[in-house]
Amino acid sequence: MKSYLIDPSPALPLSQGRESSLYVHVPFCEKKCGYCSFYSVIADDRNISAWLEGIAREAEKYSGAKIRTLYIGGGTPTVLTMPQWQKLMTIIRHSFDLSELTEATAEANPNSLTEEHAEFLRDNNFSRISLGVQSLNDDELKALGRIHDSRQAVRAMEIVRDSGLNLSCDLIFATPGQTLRSWDYSLRTVMNYVSHISTYQLTLEPDTPMGRIYGDDDLNAAGYKFYRYAQYFLPKHGFFQYEISSFAREGSECSHNIAYWNHSEVIALGPSASGYIDGVRITNPRTLEAWLSGTEPERETLSPRERVIELAILSLRTKWGIPRKDIMPEIEAVLLEMPSDLFIMTPERIALSPKGMRLGNAIWCELLGV
């Protein structure tokens, strides 16, 4: 069987210098948001100290790996104090080769980001802060259970701008009570501070506080118009859609996220963090306690066919799409049976059109059945 979209050369061990991306999960928050189903616990010094010790032990398993992109996510990394941040960076520098680092990002929330955080990150060679703004409408923020208001969000954006770091902001649409006018205001205000905007439709798991109140189907139906408006509005102002959820000014795409969509190697540290090495998806234990106890991560080895299909789906998330010279015939056949206005097709590539991106989930489902 011909192997499509997969490098046929054997993978080198990490210790031999292959470049990877590094994700570190900080599983701490001041308060759980009403819609959030990601793993996090309330921050306290004892848990954070134990987590740092666990990160140091886990990082040693990958000692010497060259890191191309670094992403510190959560949770809320900005709940860490400066001494805790300093210890984390000491651990990372001790275990990894950062000499060829091209991008480093830290997530932050408006209520906990300080000028001291921004200065520390800048002085430690970070290039980006990803800020969880979510909305600039106070009623929408309350509905989401956020603990910051619009004033704090604007102040946090000013801190990042004044530090000289690049800023990416997350915004949520289809929030209960949201209107196109309020969505326009959030987009219009945020774009004055940022080089990158991620837009996410509110989705509710049944076990979240908001999921027990609102029906996800109603929110899904409302979300289409907000997403379509972002696709119309942001490119007019210099933010081009390069991925299903992501808009950026030219040259400000997130290299770390692109590594995931390219099936590049990702080392993941921390509870519930998920990485990808040598065709194996590695997912750490889901809770801080299980992770600290040494419970082995889950390992899922993808077959060559599964890797091809997954890479096709991931590639179609992006504006670059799939090279036609590499596409598996069964996948191309499925795509060609769909309405042509869902795609931008050239002799070299197949990519989703703006309409195709709006209907991406339906397209993925078809490809999963190949």
C-alpha positions in Angstrom: 0.0 0.0 0.0 1.3 3.4 -0.9 1.8 5.7 2.1 0.3 9.1 1.5 1.2 12.2 3.4 3.7 10.4 5.6 7.4 10.7 5.6 8.6 7.1 4.9 12.0 7.6 6.6 12.3 6.1 10.1 11.8 8.5 13.0 14.9 9.5 14.9 14.9 9.3 18.7 14.4 12.7 20.4 17.9 12.6 21.8 19.4 12.8 18.3 18.3 16.3 17.8 15.0 16.2 16.0 13.0 19.4 16.5 9.8 19.3 18.5 7.2 21.6 19.9 6.7 21.7 23.6 3.3 22.1 25.4 3.2 22.6 29.2 -0.2 22.4 30.9 -0.7 24.6 33.9 -3.8 23.0 35.5 -4.7 25.9 37.9 -7.4 28.5 37.9 -8.8 31.0 40.3 -12.3 29.9 39.5 -13.9 27.4 37.1 -15.8 29.1 34.2 -19.4 27.9 33.7 -18.7 26.5 30.2 -15.3 25.0 30.7 -14.8 21.2 30.5 -11.0 21.3 30.4 -9.2 19.9 33.5 -8.2 22.4 36.1 -8.2 22.8 39.9 -8.1 25.8 42.2 -4.6 27.2 42.6 -2.8 26.9 45.9 0.9 26.9 46.7 1.1 23.3 47.8 -0.5 22.0 44.6 1.7 24.3 42.5 4.9 23.1 44.2 4.0 19.5 43.7 3.1 20.2 40.0 6.5 21.9 39.5 8.3 18.9 40.9 6.2 16.7 38.6 7.1 18.8 35.5 10.8 18.5 36.4 10.5 14.7 36.6 8.5 14.4 33.3 10.8 16.9 31.5 13.8 14.7 32.2 12.3 11.9 30.1 12.9 14.1 27.1 16.2 15.6 28.1 18.1 17.3 25.3 15.2 17.5 22.9 15.4 20.5 20.6 12.3 22.7 20.9 11.1 24.8 18.0 7.9 26.2 19.6 6.9 26.5 23.2 3.4 26.9 24.5 2.5 27.4 28.2 -1.3 26.8 28.5 -3.9 26.0 31.0 -5.8 26.5 33.1 -4.5 29.9 33.8 -0.7 30.2 33.7 -0.8 33.8 35.1 -1.9 32.5 38.5 1.7 31.5 38.9 3.8 33.9 41.0 7.1 35.2 39.7 9.2 32.8 41.7 7.0 29.9 40.4 7.4 31.2 36.8 11.2 31.4 37.4 11.3 27.8 38.6 9.3 26.6 35.6 11.6 28.3 33.2 14.7 26.9 35.0 13.2 23.4 34.6 12.5 23.9 30.9 16.0 25.3 30.2 17.6 22.5 32.1 15.9 19.7 30.2 15.4 21.1 26.7 17.6 22.7 24.0 16.0 26.1 23.3 18.8 27.3 21.0 16.5 27.1 17.9 13.3 28.3 19.5 11.3 30.4 17.0 8.1 31.1 19.0 7.1 31.0 22.7 3.6 31.7 23.9 2.0 31.9 27.3 -1.8 32.0 28.0 -3.2 34.6 30.3 -6.4 35.8 31.8 -7.2 39.5 32.1 -7.9 39.4 35.8 -4.5 37.9 36.7 -2.1 39.3 34.0 0.2 42.0 35.5 2.9 44.2 34.0 5.4 42.0 36.0 4.1 38.9 34.1 4.5 40.6 30.7 8.0 41.9 31.5 9.1 38.5 32.8 7.9 36.8 29.6 9.5 39.3 27.4 12.8 39.1 29.2 12.6 35.3 28.9 12.3 35.3 25.1 8.6 34.8 24.9 7.1 36.3 21.7 3.4 36.0 22.3 0.7 36.2 25.0 -2.6 34.5 24.3 -5.3 36.4 26.3 -8.7 34.9 27.2 -10.8 38.0 26.6 -13.8 36.0 25.4 -16.0 39.1 25.1 -16.0 42.9 25.7 -19.7 42.9 26.8 -20.0 42.6 30.6 -23.4 40.8 30.5 -21.9 38.1 28.2 -18.9 37.8 30.5 -21.2 37.2 33.5 -23.2 34.6 31.5 -19.9 32.8 30.8 -19.0 32.9 34.4 -15.8 34.9 33.8 -14.3 36.7 36.7 -13.0 39.7 34.7 -15.0 42.5 33.2 -14.5 44.4 29.9 -12.5 47.2 31.6 -9.9 44.6 32.9 -9.8 43.0 29.5 -8.9 46.3 27.8 -6.3 47.0 30.5 -4.7 43.6 30.0 -4.5 44.2 26.3 -2.8 47.6 27.0 -0.2 45.8 29.2 0.7 43.4 26.5 0.8 46.1 23.8 3.1 48.3 26.0 5.4 45.4 26.7 6.2 44.9 23.0 5.0 41.3 22.9 2.6 40.1 20.2 -0.9 39.6 21.4 -3.5 37.0 20.5 -7.0 37.1 21.9 -9.6 34.4 22.3 -13.3 35.4 21.7 -16.4 33.3 22.2 -19.5 33.6 20.0 -23.1 32.2 20.4 -23.1 33.3 24.1 -26.6 33.5 25.6 -27.9 37.0 24.9 -25.2 37.9 22.4 -26.2 40.1 19.4 -24.4 40.9 16.2 -23.9 44.4 17.4 -22.1 43.2 20.6 -20.1 40.7 18.6 -19.0 43.5 16.2 -18.0 45.6 19.1 -15.8 42.9 20.6 -14.1 42.2 17.2 -13.7 45.9 16.4 -12.2 46.8 19.7 -9.9 43.8 20.1 -8.4 44.2 16.6 -6.8 47.5 17.6 -4.5 45.7 20.1 -3.8 42.3 18.5 -2.0 40.5 15.7 -4.0 37.3 16.0 -7.6 36.5 16.9 -9.1 33.0 17.8 -12.9 32.7 17.6 -14.6 29.8 19.2 -18.3 28.9 19.2 -19.6 28.2 22.7 -20.1 24.5 23.1 -21.5 23.0 26.3 -20.7 19.7 27.8 -23.6 18.2 29.9 -21.5 18.1 33.0 -20.7 21.9 33.0 -22.8 24.4 35.0 -23.9 26.1 31.8 -24.5 22.8 30.1 -27.1 22.0 32.7 -29.0 25.2 31.9 -28.7 25.8 28.2 -29.3 23.4 25.3 -26.3 23.1 23.1 -28.4 22.6 19.9 -29.9 26.1 20.4 -26.5 27.7 20.7 -25.2 25.7 17.6 -28.0 27.1 15.5 -27.3 30.7 16.7 -23.5 30.3 16.1 -23.6 30.2 12.3 -24.3 33.9 11.8 -21.6 35.1 14.3 -19.0 32.9 12.6 -20.0 34.1 9.1 -19.8 37.7 10.3 -16.3 37.2 11.6 -15.3 35.7 8.2 -16.7 38.8 6.5 -15.5 41.5 9.0 -12.0 40.4 10.0 -10.4 40.0 6.5 -11.7 43.5 5.6 -9.4 44.8 8.4 -6.3 42.8 7.6 -7.0 39.6 9.6 -6.9 36.7 7.2 -8.4 33.3 8.1 -5.7 30.7 8.0 -7.5 28.0 10.1 -11.0 27.1 11.1 -10.9 29.2 14.3 -7.9 31.5 13.6 -7.4 34.9 12.0 -4.1 36.7 11.8 -2.3 39.6 10.3 0.2 38.5 7.6 3.1 36.7 9.3 1.4 36.4 12.7 0.1 32.9 12.4 0.6 30.7 15.5 3.5 28.3 14.6 2.8 26.1 17.6 -0.8 25.4 16.5 0.4 24.8 12.9 2.7 22.1 14.3 -0.4 20.2 15.6 -2.2 20.5 12.2 0.9 19.3 10.4 1.2 16.2 12.6 4.6 17.5 13.8 6.2 16.2 16.9 4.7 17.6 20.1 6.0 16.9 23.6 3.3 17.5 26.2 3.9 17.9 30.0 1.4 18.1 32.8 -1.9 16.5 33.8 -4.3 15.9 30.9 -1.7 17.2 28.3 -1.7 15.4 25.0 1.3 15.0 22.7 2.3 13.2 19.5 5.6 11.4 19.0 6.5 8.8 16.3 2.9 8.2 15.2 1.8 7.7 18.8 -0.6 10.0 20.6 0.3 10.2 24.3 -2.3 11.6 26.7 -1.2 12.1 30.3 -3.4 11.1 33.3 -6.4 13.4 33.5 -6.0 14.6 37.1 -3.2 16.1 39.1 -3.3 13.3 41.6 -3.1 10.5 39.1 -0.3 12.3 37.2 1.7 12.9 40.3 1.3 9.3 41.4 3.1 8.1 38.3 0.1 6.6 36.5 1.2 5.8 32.9 -0.2 7.9 30.1 -2.6 6.5 27.5 -0.9 5.7 24.2 -2.7 5.4 20.9 -0.7 4.1 18.0 -2.2 5.2 14.7 -2.1 2.9 11.8 -0.7 4.3 8.5 -4.2 4.6 7.2 -5.5 6.4 10.3 -2.5 8.8 10.2 -3.3 9.6 6.5 -7.0 10.3 7.3 -6.3 12.3 10.4 -3.6 14.4 8.6 -6.1 15.1 5.8 -8.6 16.4 8.3 -6.1 18.5 10.1 -4.7 19.9 6.8 -8.2 20.8 5.7 -8.5 22.9 8.8 -6.0 25.3 7.3 -6.0 27.7 4.4 -3.2 25.6 2.8 -5.3 22.5 2.5 -4.0 19.2 1.1 -1.4 18.8 -1.7 -3.2 16.9 -4.5 0.0 15.0 -5.4 -0.1 13.4 -1.9 -3.8 13.0 -1.3 -5.2 9.5 -0.8 -7.5 8.6 -3.8 -10.4 7.5 -1.5 -10.2 10.9 0.3 -10.1 12.9 -2.9 -13.1 10.9 -4.2 -15.2 11.7 -1.1 -14.3 15.4 -1.4 -15.1 15.6 -5.1 -18.6 14.2 -4.4 -19.4 17.2 -2.1 -20.7 20.5 -3.4 -17.9 22.4 -5.2 -18.5 25.7 -3.4 -17.2 24.1 -0.2 -13.7 24.0 -1.7 -11.0 26.0 -3.4 -9.5 23.5 -5.8 -6.3 24.1 -7.9 -4.2 21.6 -9.8 -1.9 21.6 -6.7 -4.2 21.7 -3.7 -7.7 21.2 -2.2 -8.6 23.6 0.5 -11.9 24.6 2.2 -13.6 27.8 1.0 -15.0 30.1 3.7 -18.4 28.3 3.3 -16.5 24.9 3.7 -14.9 26.1 6.9 -18.4 26.9 8.3 -19.4 23.4 7.5 -16.2 21.8 8.6 -17.6 19.3 11.1 -19.9 17.7 8.5 -16.9 17.3 6.1 -14.8 15.7 8.8 -17.5 13.2 9.5 -17.5 12.2 5.8 -13.7 11.7 5.9 -13.8 9.6 9.0 -16.0 7.1 7.2 -13.3 6.6 4.4 
